[in-house]
Amino acid sequence: MKKSQRIKTLVEINAAQEKNALEAIGDVQKKLQAAQTQIEHLKNYRREYDDKFDRMGSAGINVTQLLEFRSFISKLERAIQGQEQSLATIENELANKRRAWESLHYRTNSLQKVCDTARLTELKQQDKIEQTDQDERAARSGRAPER
């Protein structure tokens, strides 16, 4: 097997790994968007609940309702913080996946260049061999014995 063919096999393996890494980035991006959407929903819900409390407060509320509201808002804030921590984790995961893909991408490109160079070298060697063979045939036909 020629060197360029062996390297081409490596290029194909790396290209497949690169494709898988790119798909993994897509999956993480979907997770990131879902987490961002969830945070926005929680924040919107908190704003709506605050508005509802303000409307109820203007009409007057008792201590029990106030304590329940504070308890619920506290739980909602913890949920938002937890979701934001989850978002940060997903963002780190995405950054790691991107670095892994970039590494594979650069390696694939480098191997492709090596493969192209090897192929050109092999073609030049093949052309040189063919030219030498043609020169030898021409020299032999030119030296045909005289009678």
C-alpha positions, -999 to +999 in steps of 0.1 A: +000+000+000+013+034-009+021+060+017-006+083+004-032+055+007-022+048+043-024+085+052-057+088+034-071+061+057-059+082+087-075+113+071-108+094+068-107+082+104-100+117+116-127+132+094-152+107+110-140+117+145-143+153+135-179+148+123-188+131+155-173+159+175-193+184+155-225+165+162-216+165+199-213+203+197-247+204+182-262+183+210-246+205+236-258+236+219-294+222+220-289+216+258-276+251+262-306+266+244-330+245+265-313+257+297-314+293+286-351+290+277-358+274+311-341+303+329-361+328+309-393+310+318-384+309+355-375+346+355-407+355+336-427+335+361-410+353+390-418+387+375-454+376+369-456+364+405-441+396+418-467+416+398-495+394+412-482+399+447-480+437+442-517+437+430-527+416+460-505+438+484-523+469+473-556+453+483-540+441+516-527+407+525-523+389+558-490+377+574-496+341+564-499+351+527-467+373+530-448+344+545-460+320+518-450+345+492-415+349+506-411+312+509-422+306+473-400+334+460-370+320+479-376+286+463-380+302+429-347+321+434-329+289+443-344+272+412-331+301+390-297+299+407-295+262+402-305+266+365-279+293+361-252+270+376-264+242+352-261+267+323-225+276+333-217+239+334-232+234+299-213+264+286-180+249+299-190+216+282-196+234+250-163+252+251-145+218+258-164+202+228-154+231+206-117+228+216-118+191+209-134+196+175-109+223+166-080+200+175-095+173+153-102+197+125-066+210+125-052+175+127-075+164+098-063+193+077-027+186+085-030+150+076-048+159+044-019+182+034+006+154+042-015+130+021-016+155-008+022+160-006+028+122-005+004+118-035+023+145-055+056+129-046+044+095-057+031+110-090+064+127-096+083+094-089+059+075-112+064+101-140+101+099-136+100+061-139+078+063-170+101+089-185+132+067-178+114+037-194+105+057-225+140+070-228+154+035-225+129+022-252+138+051-275+175+045-270+170+007-278+150+014-309+175+039-321+203+014-317+188-013-339+215-035-354+225-027-390+227-053-417 
